[in-house]
Amino acid sequence: MLLTTRYRDRSNVMALSWVTPVSLRPPMVAVSVQRGCLSHDYIERSGQFSLSVPGPSQIRQVRDAGLLSGKDVDSKFAEVGLKAIGGDALAVPLVAECLAYLECAVTEAYEVGEDHTLFVAEVVGAQADDGAFGESWLLPAAGRRPLHHLGGHLYSVLSGVTSAAPEEEEG
Ligand SMILES: Cc1cc2nc3c(=O)[nH]c(=O)nc-3n(C[C@H](O)[C@H](O)[C@H](O)COP(=O)(O)O)c2cc1C
């Protein structure tokens, strides 16, 4: 996942694995972001962030967005080779190359442990490549499947689907 932020006229992007849905009504997500990174600072100041779901062709950009800090470069978007596009709902940019997007307005923030903040946010905008995501991820050609971070330097894309629909819902 790529987390994007904006504060005044500066935008930033970072790699993020620690994210989960936490409510359906309204739709809400939570992200855990380490204190001290630039994205944390921008989320605190603006109360907003967006999430962009990359595919396997963005693997190097995801890695680099997770290695570099926006504190050390003029523009991390340019530095890692990602294009920023405008969102629908917020002033926070989205990552053009990605498959799906959530725009998020922070409602609560909890300091967790010694080093992270859990930001809980309402999803105020959502878009997806409709060839890649319908009611669920569709897993079309490999290039349009979401990139998963397995931990460390390892990533994967899902390779198959198994339905566990209750019998009465089956054709
Ligand atoms: C694949 C990947 C996943 C990551 N997930 C998280 C995460 O969930 N939370 C977090 O705080 N940092 C995570 N990081 C580390 C940040 O992306 C990294 O600290 C980044 O340099 C912060 O950038 P910034 O200072 O520009 O905000 C991850 C890094 C990688 C490579």
The ligand as a MOL file (V3000), in Angstrom:
LIG
                    3D

  0  0  0     0  0            999 V3000
M  V30 BEGIN CTAB
M  V30 COUNTS 31 33 0 0 0
M  V30 BEGIN ATOM
M  V30 1 C 6.7850 -2.5460 2.2980 0
M  V30 2 C 6.9130 -1.5460 3.4080 0
M  V30 3 C 5.8850 -1.3950 4.3350 0
M  V30 4 C 5.9630 -0.4480 5.3520 0
M  V30 5 N 4.9080 -0.3240 6.2330 0
M  V30 6 C 4.9480 0.6430 7.1820 0
M  V30 7 C 3.8400 0.8230 8.0690 0
M  V30 8 O 2.8230 0.1240 8.0070 0
M  V30 9 N 3.9330 1.8230 8.9940 0
M  V30 10 C 5.0280 2.6440 9.0920 0
M  V30 11 O 5.0420 3.5350 9.9320 0
M  V30 12 N 6.1020 2.4740 8.2640 0
M  V30 13 C 6.0720 1.5090 7.3050 0
M  V30 14 N 7.1290 1.3650 6.4530 0
M  V30 15 C 8.2930 2.2720 6.5760 0
M  V30 16 C 8.0300 3.6720 5.9860 0
M  V30 17 O 7.5200 3.5660 4.6500 0
M  V30 18 C 9.3560 4.4700 6.0140 0
M  V30 19 O 9.7040 4.7390 7.3520 0
M  V30 20 C 9.3440 5.7520 5.1960 0
M  V30 21 O 10.6930 6.1230 4.9640 0
M  V30 22 C 8.6450 6.9190 5.8500 0
M  V30 23 O 8.7370 8.0000 4.9590 0
M  V30 24 P 8.4350 9.5200 5.3210 0
M  V30 25 O 9.4330 9.9980 6.3630 0
M  V30 26 O 8.6210 10.2190 4.0070 0
M  V30 27 O 7.0330 9.5970 5.8180 0
M  V30 28 C 7.1080 0.3900 5.4470 0
M  V30 29 C 8.1600 0.2260 4.5340 0
M  V30 30 C 8.0740 -0.7390 3.5410 0
M  V30 31 C 9.2010 -0.9080 2.5560 0
M  V30 END ATOM
M  V30 BEGIN BOND
M  V30 1 1 1 2
M  V30 2 1 2 3
M  V30 3 2 2 30
M  V30 4 2 3 4
M  V30 5 1 4 5
M  V30 6 1 4 28
M  V30 7 2 5 6
M  V30 8 1 6 7
M  V30 9 1 6 13
M  V30 10 2 7 8
M  V30 11 1 7 9
M  V30 12 1 9 10
M  V30 13 2 10 11
M  V30 14 1 10 12
M  V30 15 2 12 13
M  V30 16 1 13 14
M  V30 17 1 14 15
M  V30 18 1 14 28
M  V30 19 1 15 16
M  V30 20 1 16 17
M  V30 21 1 16 18
M  V30 22 1 18 19
M  V30 23 1 18 20
M  V30 24 1 20 21
M  V30 25 1 20 22
M  V30 26 1 22 23
M  V30 27 1 23 24
M  V30 28 2 24 25
M  V30 29 1 24 26
M  V30 30 1 24 27
M  V30 31 2 28 29
M  V30 32 1 29 30
M  V30 33 1 30 31
M  V30 END BOND
M  V30 END CTAB
M  END
